[in-house]
Amino acid sequence: KVIIVNYWATWCAPCLIEIPNLIKLKEKYKDKAFQVIGISVDDELADVQLFAKKRPFNYPVIMANRQIYSTFGIVSGVPTTLIIDKSGNIVERVVGYKPIKYLETAIKKLL
């Protein structure tokens, strides 16, 4: 699958703009080999759970931990988005908000 891994936080304003775009992309490409995974860098799981109740996700969200950072690397800021090809290679690391069209163009090239 083509995968978007998105590091985010409940307190991050650009993240709150980006999350609805990721939800739209997941819905649009639900029948393709495509997945979105959210990784929260929040300190408290309860904050993420409360956020998810108010704004449900259509993709899995996990909490960042040592194993996640050893797999994908430590992020310097949020949002940070990794675009991963079907072979599991990180083809792009985007720090900061990117519009939905930017992400969709990257996905289409890999599907």
Buried (B, 14 or more C-beta within 10 A) or exposed (E): EBBBBBBBBBEBEBBBEBBEBBBBBBEEBEEEEBBBBBBBBBEEEEBBEEBBEEEEBEBEBEBBEEEBBEEBEEBEEBBBBBBBBEEEEEEBBBEEBBEBEBBBEBBEEBE
